[in-house]
Amino acid sequence: MNAKKTNATSLDGISKQKALDAEMEWAKVELLLETLETRKSDGLDFHEIPVWSIRDLVRHAFEAGYHEGLHTGYRQGRTDACREAAREEAPTSPRNPELPTT
């Protein structure tokens, strides 16, 4: 059972890394940059970027996070519904311990 959990976690990590890589590539294209790597040269690392490109980048990041949050909430809601159907008490505390409880 632990092996499955480890595989699921690593697959989730791989999936997240692939998604992050795709978003970084999108940002690079959107901002017309050769690379997002630090090259330790002001001439290569600092760019003039129009505000509409920054706005589009922020909007894209927000929408991606929003949709991921909806998907995560949906999965967690299904878990809670299964617990209630089995007459088990669903947790009332936040899933993320960093979130405030009040």
C-alpha positions as CSV (number, residue, x, y, z in Angstrom):
1,M,0.0,0.0,0.0
2,N,2.8,2.4,0.8
3,A,4.4,1.7,-2.7
4,K,1.2,2.9,-4.4
5,K,1.1,6.1,-2.3
6,T,4.8,6.8,-3.1
7,N,4.2,6.2,-6.9
8,A,1.1,8.4,-6.8
9,T,3.1,11.2,-5.1
10,S,5.9,10.9,-7.6
11,L,3.5,10.9,-10.5
12,D,1.7,13.9,-9.1
13,G,5.1,15.6,-8.7
14,I,6.0,14.8,-12.3
15,S,2.6,16.0,-13.5
16,K,3.1,19.3,-11.6
17,Q,6.6,19.7,-13.0
18,K,5.4,19.2,-16.6
19,A,2.6,21.7,-16.0
20,L,5.0,24.2,-14.6
21,D,7.4,23.7,-17.5
22,A,4.6,24.3,-19.9
23,E,3.6,27.5,-18.1
24,M,7.2,28.7,-18.1
25,E,7.4,28.1,-21.8
26,W,4.2,29.9,-22.3
27,A,5.5,32.9,-20.3
28,K,8.7,32.9,-22.3
29,V,6.8,33.1,-25.6
30,E,4.3,35.6,-24.3
31,L,7.0,38.0,-23.0
32,L,9.2,37.5,-26.1
33,L,12.2,36.3,-24.0
34,E,15.0,34.0,-25.2
35,T,15.2,32.3,-21.8
36,L,13.9,32.6,-18.2
37,E,17.2,31.5,-16.8
38,T,19.4,33.9,-14.9
39,R,22.4,34.8,-17.0
40,K,24.1,37.2,-14.5
41,S,24.2,40.1,-16.9
42,D,22.0,43.2,-16.6
43,G,21.8,43.4,-20.4
44,L,20.5,39.8,-20.6
45,D,18.5,39.6,-17.4
46,F,16.5,42.8,-17.3
47,H,13.9,43.6,-20.0
48,E,11.3,46.2,-20.8
49,I,8.0,44.5,-20.7
50,P,4.7,46.2,-21.6
51,V,2.1,46.3,-19.0
52,W,-0.4,44.4,-21.1
53,S,1.9,41.5,-21.3
54,I,2.3,41.5,-17.5
55,R,-1.5,41.8,-17.2
56,D,-2.0,38.8,-19.5
57,L,0.6,36.8,-17.7
58,V,-1.1,37.5,-14.3
59,R,-4.5,36.7,-15.7
60,H,-3.3,33.4,-17.2
61,A,-1.6,32.4,-13.9
62,F,-4.7,33.3,-11.9
63,E,-7.0,31.3,-14.2
64,A,-4.7,28.3,-14.1
65,G,-4.6,28.4,-10.3
66,Y,-8.3,29.0,-10.0
67,H,-9.1,26.0,-12.2
68,E,-6.6,23.8,-10.3
69,G,-8.2,24.9,-7.0
70,L,-11.7,24.0,-8.3
71,H,-10.5,20.6,-9.4
72,T,-8.8,20.0,-6.0
73,G,-11.9,21.1,-4.2
74,Y,-14.0,18.8,-6.3
75,R,-11.8,15.9,-5.5
76,Q,-11.9,16.7,-1.8
77,G,-15.6,17.2,-1.8
78,R,-16.1,13.8,-3.3
79,T,-13.9,12.3,-0.5
80,D,-15.9,14.1,2.2
81,A,-19.2,12.8,0.5
82,C,-17.9,9.2,0.6
83,R,-17.0,9.6,4.3
84,E,-20.5,10.9,5.1
85,A,-22.1,8.1,3.1
86,A,-20.1,5.6,5.1
87,R,-21.3,7.4,8.2
88,E,-17.8,8.6,9.1
89,E,-17.2,12.1,10.2
90,A,-15.6,14.3,7.6
91,P,-12.7,16.5,8.8
92,T,-13.7,20.1,9.7
93,S,-10.2,21.6,9.9
94,P,-8.6,23.0,6.8
95,R,-6.6,20.6,4.6
96,N,-3.7,23.1,4.5
97,P,-2.4,23.6,8.1
98,E,-1.1,27.0,7.1
99,L,-4.6,28.3,6.6
100,P,-6.3,30.1,9.5
101,T,-9.0,28.1,11.2
102,T,-11.3,31.2,11.9
